[in-house]
């Protein structure tokens, strides 16, 4: 149980285009989903926290107009990188959790999406 | 806000030896500390976690210890095997603005187990 999927697994796009990444919890309802960015050989940097039905909370330094997050249902959150540029190239990983306490606060990660902007 | 430091950044051991990874955190209110293992090109997988109401937790060859007073926690892997080779991340729970909590991750430890 507790499986999280991401689509697409990798994407190559031209500079200036927008890219949408989907994160789905397949066998549980996720009250909260998180979006991380990971550079090669580096740690997981939280970009934003997404709660179903409400606006995402962005970390300091993350442009909310650049990285649009939508959490329309308890099983789906999307991250849209708008007007992508080469510096946006990275590995984007989502995670999902069921609740706020006990075993429900475990975060389960998706497989990640590798974005390359040319 | 919460800050998590992790050491060492790389660790090389011989198969069968033990490996220890240490983390410190800054927010005394943190009460949940998970450890994740990430193999190359794959997603982070939870391997063990501990809450602040216990000092130690063990699961087969993996154990985690927590010292709340000193604000540090450690991962111990005994009888290491080549398949333990991966990057290990510690994390601490921090309160997010708006009352929601989030995880702050350490920088990671690249563990290599040599046959």
Interface residues (C-beta under 8 A of the other chain):
Chain A: X4 X32 X34 X41 X42 X43 X44 X45 X46 X49 X51 X57 X93 X100 X105 X106 X107 X108 X109 X110 X111 X112
Chain B: X32 X34 X36 X42 X43 X44 X45 X46 X49 X89 X93 X96 X97 X98 X100 X101 X102 X103 X104 X105 X106 X107 X108 X110
